[in-house]
């Protein structure tokens, strides 16, 4: 479009050039139209034919390109004059379009460069938050202790101070007039002022290191003689004195603050003020750690809560450092031997009195009394020895101790056994590995503060713990290094620079947040904490290590160490406790989900709750013993007692008496044997039967499944309670004496009162004899082998011995048939006859085999005869009642069995009374004692109540408890902050 218009303009220019009004110019564009020339040459001069310039009040000006001002021109044309248009707006717009891209690009590039430079400078600046712990707590709390507003109001105004100041202008004029006369003194004053300014920068209280004398010129010469080294030494001494002065002032203020806090805590104990103190915060945190120590991490929930882990080589001074921090000699002491045999968790907190107590005990040890201190050390030593298992030297079981006192820094420390390099005699072979594993387990916690204790009096190359610490914390972000026995190190070490290298972290292959040098003893274990603190202050005050700036003032004394450790501990707590609370919250959700999926219809009962439920069930089952009917007791007792004594009655009483010739001899033999039996065996046997019967019933109630309500998780516990109760229970010793009298009276009675008792005795005798006959036939069958029917049916045969016994049996049966009244024993001639008869048939037999076979054959014959006689005596009650003498029907054996039966019934009744009235109650008492003992024995409960369900419920309960306590602790932490 623009080119088309330009072409048209050129045509017009050609036409105008041929006209009379053409304009002659020297420019190469003279043939173009004015419009075209104005586009290419904006500064083109005006023509000869001009009208007077127009007066324009507004000046045409641009701050971007400084365009010159152009006046309006009138061109001559055919029809008159026309204004000259040079299009300066178009030129200005085109240039602005170019300039905005330059400005925009410069702005973007410059902004990016500035941002990158800012980030580089920001990365170069060190992070001073990690060194915040160096500044003591009272500096941060200074605004709380001092009311600066009141102090500012009390100060005078600037105008009032200005009135008090001298007129410096007049003084300056006077000094200027005297400048020529006092130039040497003036130079001296200038140097003194400069030195004073240097002291002010180094912390001097304002005293000058050098004082001017009256004679300025002489002092100037004397000052010039002082070397630079002496100046530096004097300045350092002045600085050290000033620091010690302020240190004493701070200690005095801290002591006053300690006394005031003690008074406040005592008033709080009396109930005057009801407010939360800081001591409750550390106590809450310690409770969480105690719960975690008992927590079984079966679900990979690790304990990452902060605590201060104290590690070091054996005899490096770990225990002494802890005692200085706790301000009491609380640990057992030994010379060159291992004293710390298990981890000891010490919780330090503020309190009105300096006391110590264990987690599982209510006794308080007054740490201001030597008697209580000795008792505490003895108790810790006993607990350590009890925690160590047989065959071991150290234990993983943690001893929890709480120490309270005014001015104590709040923290939780864990004293671990000292690291050793060699296992000596008397130690377990795995002692070294066990100590390493315990130390690593505590130091692997990423939030644990590692307090590395190194003995300064021994060669650094002998250190073992530094390598272990460097492995656990290679960056040193949570390690504090402590060099002990610095007083001995200063005396023994040839080069003090070696101590400086240790404190600066250049000697050991480890890194740390801070390095401290302390003195925790004078070589005497009986020294008090106060005397050791005084000795420590005196040593560092006179030590060359401080005077020569090898050590800094904030790096010495256990006071500064305890402040730094406490600050690091609480910093780590504030940074990590919420994260740990979230971890336990997630663990709780996982456990609850697992319980809902696996046990949707069961309550979440932990081990203690399950034990209480099982305890109630066991007690209910013991009470159920009292509800057993007397009839059931007596039937069981009578049956069991007869099973025990039946063999003795048949073999030793009835069979020998039945071999007599007449009834008189039978009764005499029976009476004698019954009397002997009653005096010696029967009562004891009856008590044994009663106790076994009680055990069976007790076991039946304990192990009986009660349908759908039965919970097999209690079976192991019930079995253990049953066994322990049976082991402890003993029958009443006087029961046998009373039972003997009753049994003797029962057996003396021979009078059967009615036919029913007679028939019952006959029935009892028949059952007994039939049972014995059946046993005897079974024995004979085993001796002679199967008969012809079984041999054909089951396709079995007899052995050689069985064939011999079978032939002997047949021969003996012939002998019995020939003499039905044959006595129970074979005569020697009868044995010889039987043997010869068998040898005649080709059967060689031993006489002992003949007698053995005869015993069983005759026994079967006698029992069958007794059963036949028993059947005949069914009609003999009439004769017995009338006392008729009938030689053909003597029923003395029926009377014997009636006496036995009656004795069994009376004995069963007596034993039942003893059971229900005495023994069941004593058994119930024993059960309660066993349950109480099991309730106090946690290991027993863990062993008896096992399974995934129990473990899941136990972990769920503990995780909930930990989460709740952590949330309460976090809330209290925020309130304190």
Secondary structure, DSSP 8 states (H G I E B T S, - for coil): -HHHHHHHHHHHHHHHHTSTT----SSTTTTS-HHHHHHH-TT----SS-------SS----TTT-------EEEEETTEEEEE---HHHHHHHHHHHHHHHHHHHHHHHHHHHHHHHHHHHHHS--GGGGGGGS-HHHHTHHHHS-HHHHHHHS--HHHHHHHS--HHHHHHHHHHTTTTSHHHHHHHHHHHHHHHHHHHHT--S--SS---S-HHHHHHHHHHS-HHHHHHHHHHHHHHHHHHHHHHHHHHHHHHHHHHHHHHHHHHTTS-----HHHHHHHHHHHHHHHHH---TT--------EEEEEBTTSSHHHHHHHHHTS--S---SSS----EEEEEEEE--SS-EEEETT----EETTSHHHHHHHHHHHHHHHHHHS-TT-S-EEEEEEEEEE-TT---EEEEE---B-SS--TTS-TTHHHHHHHHHHHHHTSTT-EEEEEEETTS-GGG-SHHHHHHHH-TT-TTEEEEEE-HHHHHHH-S-THHHHHHHTT-SSS---SEEEE----SS-TT--HHHHHHHHHHHHHH-HHHHTTSS-GGGBSHHHHHHHHHHHHHHHHHHHHHHHHHHHHHHHHHHHHHHHHH-TTS----HHHHHHHHHHHHHHHHHHGGGS-HHHHHHHHHHHHHHHHHHHIIIIIIHHHHTSSSHHHHHHHHHHHHHHHIIIIIHHHHHHHHHHHHHHHHHHHHH---GGG--GGGHHHHHHHHHHHHHH----TTHHHHHHHHHHHHHH-----SHHHHHHHHHHHHHHHHHHHHHHHHHHHHHH---HHHHHHHT----HHHHHHHHHHHHHHHHHHH-TT--SS--HHHHHHHHHHHHHTT----HHHHHHHHHHHHHHHHHHHHHHHHHHGGG-HHHHHHT---TT---HHHHHHHHHHHHHHHHHHHHHHHIIIIIHHHHHHHHHHHHHHHHH-HHHHHHHS-SHHHHHHHHHHHHHHHHHHHHHHHHHHHHH-
